[in-house]
């Protein structure tokens, strides 16, 4: 079953590659995209004036085999 997570927080700059605290915040899991979107919207609108705070929705299939990287 797919899981949806709201991921983000405050970043060191507006490239959004390095979290200010050293790691991103993960909120969830949510069983539907709509539930995750509701949480995302709450967090995004609460921080709309902060240029270095960003949230996104990640979709994860916990039953999928891990990605193979070489």
Backbone as JSON, one array per atom type, in Angstrom:
{
  "sequence": "XXXXXXXXXXXXXXXXXXXXXXXXXXXXXXXXXXXXXXXXXXXXXXXXXXXXXXXXXXXXXXXXXXXXXX",
  "N": [[0.84, -1.18, 0.0], [0.53, 2.19, -0.84], [2.21, 4.93, 0.72], [2.04, 8.25, 1.91], [3.99, 11.06, 2.59], [4.69, 14.11, 4.27], [7.26, 16.23, 3.7], [10.01, 18.22, 4.69], [10.86, 21.51, 5.82], [12.91, 23.97, 7.41], [15.5, 25.36, 5.47], [19.03, 25.81, 4.68], [19.49, 27.6, 2.62], [17.92, 29.06, -0.31], [18.07, 27.09, -2.2], [17.27, 24.74, -1.28], [18.61, 22.35, -0.56], [20.08, 21.64, 1.68], [19.06, 20.98, 4.86], [18.43, 23.27, 7.54], [18.62, 22.35, 10.16], [20.03, 20.06, 9.84], [18.68, 17.77, 9.14], [15.73, 16.76, 7.32], [12.28, 17.23, 8.19], [9.93, 14.67, 8.59], [6.61, 13.97, 8.17], [3.97, 11.88, 8.87], [3.06, 8.45, 8.27], [0.6, 9.03, 5.64], [-2.41, 7.68, 4.4], [-3.73, 8.44, 2.14], [-3.4, 10.6, -0.7], [-4.82, 12.96, -0.54], [-5.12, 13.38, 2.23], [-2.46, 13.81, 2.94], [-1.99, 16.08, 1.42], [-3.64, 17.93, 2.7], [-2.29, 18.22, 5.16], [0.16, 19.15, 4.18], [-0.67, 21.6, 3.05], [-1.49, 22.99, 5.34], [0.96, 23.31, 6.7], [2.5, 24.62, 4.73], [1.05, 27.05, 4.26], [1.22, 28.15, 6.78], [3.81, 28.96, 6.86], [4.24, 30.63, 4.74], [5.44, 33.15, 4.33], [8.1, 32.77, 4.83], [11.0, 32.5, 3.25], [12.89, 30.45, 3.19], [11.75, 28.12, 3.99], [10.26, 25.1, 3.17], [7.95, 22.68, 1.95], [7.06, 19.42, 0.78], [5.33, 16.7, -0.88], [5.93, 13.32, -0.52], [5.75, 10.2, -2.14], [5.67, 6.88, -1.21], [6.28, 3.47, -1.69], [6.13, 0.98, 0.43], [6.34, -1.72, -0.04], [7.76, -2.11, -2.3], [10.72, -3.24, -3.96], [14.0, -2.31, -2.76], [15.73, 0.44, -4.27], [18.32, -0.14, -6.57], [21.58, 0.86, -6.5], [24.55, 1.66, -8.13]],
  "CA": [[0.0, 0.0, 0.0], [1.3, 3.43, -0.9], [2.2, 5.85, 1.84], [2.37, 9.62, 1.56], [4.67, 11.78, 3.68], [4.98, 15.54, 4.08], [8.69, 16.32, 3.99], [10.57, 19.55, 4.5], [11.26, 22.29, 6.97], [13.74, 25.14, 7.11], [16.73, 25.02, 4.76], [20.1, 26.79, 4.83], [19.34, 28.62, 1.58], [16.74, 28.84, -1.15], [18.27, 25.97, -3.12], [16.55, 23.67, -0.58], [19.37, 21.1, -0.59], [20.6, 21.32, 3.01], [18.21, 21.45, 5.96], [19.12, 24.09, 8.54], [18.85, 21.55, 11.37], [20.81, 18.87, 9.5], [17.81, 16.76, 8.53], [14.37, 17.19, 7.03], [11.19, 16.72, 9.02], [9.01, 13.78, 7.89], [5.34, 13.87, 8.88], [3.13, 10.85, 8.25], [2.52, 8.36, 6.91], [-0.81, 9.24, 5.33], [-2.84, 6.62, 3.49], [-4.22, 9.03, 0.9], [-2.76, 11.84, -1.14], [-5.63, 14.07, -0.06], [-4.78, 13.62, 3.64], [-1.12, 14.4, 2.94], [-2.11, 17.43, 0.87], [-4.21, 18.76, 3.75], [-1.2, 18.53, 6.1], [1.11, 19.99, 3.44], [-1.24, 22.95, 2.93], [-1.44, 23.61, 6.68], [2.35, 23.71, 6.97], [2.94, 25.58, 3.71], [0.42, 28.34, 4.49], [1.7, 28.7, 8.06], [5.18, 29.46, 6.67], [4.25, 31.21, 3.41], [6.31, 34.32, 4.27], [9.48, 32.39, 5.15], [11.55, 32.08, 1.96], [13.77, 29.29, 3.29], [10.99, 26.97, 4.48], [9.58, 24.45, 2.04], [7.41, 21.34, 2.19], [6.64, 18.68, -0.41], [4.72, 15.41, -0.58], [6.67, 12.17, -1.06], [4.97, 8.97, -2.23], [6.57, 5.75, -0.99], [5.67, 2.14, -1.69], [6.99, 0.2, 1.34], [6.45, -3.1, -0.51], [8.62, -2.14, -3.48], [12.12, -3.57, -3.65], [14.85, -1.12, -2.68], [16.41, 0.84, -5.51], [19.7, -0.63, -6.66], [22.48, 1.91, -6.98], [25.95, 1.25, -8.32]],
  "C": [[0.89, 1.24, 0.0], [1.14, 4.24, 0.37], [2.62, 7.22, 1.33], [2.93, 10.31, 2.79], [4.81, 13.24, 3.29], [6.41, 15.74, 4.59], [9.16, 17.75, 3.79], [10.98, 20.19, 5.79], [12.05, 23.5, 6.53], [15.05, 24.67, 6.5], [17.75, 26.14, 4.91], [20.02, 27.91, 3.8], [18.14, 28.26, 0.71], [16.98, 27.84, -2.28], [17.61, 24.71, -2.56], [17.27, 22.33, -0.66], [19.89, 20.68, 0.77], [19.69, 21.88, 4.09], [19.01, 22.22, 6.99], [19.46, 23.29, 9.78], [19.68, 20.3, 11.1], [19.98, 17.76, 8.91], [16.41, 17.31, 8.32], [13.39, 16.57, 8.03], [10.28, 15.86, 8.13], [7.76, 13.62, 8.73], [4.46, 12.86, 8.15], [3.41, 9.51, 8.88], [1.02, 8.64, 6.84], [-1.2, 8.17, 4.31], [-3.4, 7.15, 2.19], [-3.45, 10.31, 0.59], [-3.5, 13.05, -0.58], [-5.32, 14.4, 1.4], [-3.4, 14.27, 3.75], [-1.18, 15.84, 2.43], [-2.7, 18.4, 1.9], [-3.14, 19.18, 4.75], [-0.17, 19.43, 5.44], [0.61, 21.43, 3.38], [-1.19, 23.68, 4.26], [-0.04, 24.13, 6.97], [2.83, 24.77, 5.99], [2.34, 26.96, 3.96], [0.87, 28.97, 5.8], [3.08, 29.34, 7.91], [5.33, 30.17, 5.33], [5.21, 32.4, 3.27], [7.77, 34.02, 4.56], [10.11, 31.76, 3.9], [12.4, 30.81, 2.03], [13.07, 28.07, 3.9], [10.17, 26.42, 3.32], [9.11, 23.07, 2.47], [6.99, 20.74, 0.86], [5.99, 17.38, 0.05], [5.54, 14.33, -1.28], [5.75, 10.96, -1.05], [5.94, 7.8, -2.14], [5.75, 4.47, -1.01], [6.54, 1.24, -0.83], [7.16, -1.25, 0.9], [7.34, -3.23, -1.74], [10.04, -2.53, -3.08], [12.96, -2.32, -3.58], [15.53, -0.83, -4.01], [17.85, 0.37, -5.46], [20.57, 0.49, -7.22], [23.89, 1.36, -7.05], [26.84, 2.43, -8.4]]
}
